[in-house]
Amino acid sequence: MYEADSERMALEAYPGFAVRQLLSVSGRVSYKNDATKKQTPARADMRRRIVQVLMDEGVNGIRLRGDALLVASLVEDGSGDRLDAVLCALQAAWGWRRRSDNFGLPETMDPVEGWIVSVPSA
């Protein structure tokens, strides 16, 4: 992190990390792949599960709202790019809600390494 303009803030998001927190699992969760041949029904089911959790339960008061078109768009995108964008926005919203408390970032974080904005389990 580089202090140059106190009016700007960059928050680092990591969708895979958010997915593991949302589903309360450790290790990798396979929900996407850039190779069309590897975009399996199982991965689509995982995307559907992730979207359902985001819509039904949300995280700390942040829920995804949308219609069937949005859900279909997120589930049918086998690359996962759309769902990743939603997950990053969720992480940014979580941090923004904590802007008066260092954006939810620990005070003791290494400024050279930075920190991924967390989205703890609901």
N, C-alpha and C positions, 0 to 999 in steps of 0.2 A: 504494500500500500504506500502510495506516495502522496504526501500532503502538499498540494499546490493551490487548490481552490477550495476554501471551506464551504462554498455553496454547492459543491458537487459531491455525490456519494455513489460509489459503485458497490453493488452487492453481488457476491459470487453465488451462483446457483448450480446445483448438480442434480439433474432429474433422477438418475438412478438411486442416489442417496435418499431423495424424497420418497421414492417408491418403497424402498426397504423400510423406511420409517412409517409410512402409511399402512403398510401391510404387516408391520411388526415381524419382519423376517431378517435373518442375517444372511449374508452372501448374495450372490447375483440373482436377479429376477429377470427372466427372459421374456420380454414383452415386445421386442422390435428387432428388425434386421434390415439392412439396406439391400441385401440380395433378395430379389423377388422370390427365388426358389426356396428361401429360408423363412419366408413369411407364412408361417403355419397357422392352422386353426387354433392350436394351443396358445400361440402368442396372441392371437386375436382375442381369445377367451381371457387371457391375462389383462390385456388392455381394457376389455369390458369390465373386468373385476375392479381395476384401478379407477376407472371412470365412475363406476357405481359407488365405490367408497368415497370418492371426492364429492359426489352429489348427495349421497345419503347421510354420511357422517361428517364429512369435512374434517378440518383440522383447526382446533382452537378457534372456533367461530367463523372460519373461512370455508365456505362451501361453493362448489361449482354449480352454477345454475345454467340451464340450457334446455333446448328442446330435443326431439328425437333426431333432428338433422345434425345438431352438434355432436350428440353421442355417436351417431353413425360415422361422422367424419373422423372422430378421434379413434374409434375402434377399427375402421376400415383402412386407415393409413398404416400400412405394414411397416413403413420406415420408422414410425413412432415420432416423427418430427413434430406433428401437431400436438400430440400428448406431451412431449417434452416441453414445448412452448408453454402449455398450460401449467405444467409442474413448475417451471421456472417462474412464471407469473405468481403462482401460489407462494413460492419461497420469497419472492420480492415483497408480496403483500404482507406476509408474516413479519418480515423485517421492518417494513414501513410502519406497521402497527406498533412497533417497539422503537420507533425513531427517537423517542425521548429517553430511552434506556439503551443507548448505543446500538440501536437497530437489532437488539437481541444478541449482539456479539459479546463475547467475554472481554472484560476489561484487560485481562492478562494475555490476550492473543499476541502472537509475534507479528509485528507490522510488516515484516518482510514476507512472511508466509501467507498472511491473510487468514480468512476463515470462510467456510461455506455456511450460508444462512441456513439455520436448522428449521425443520418443521417437525417438532416432536409429535408423538402419537397423541391422538385426542384423549 
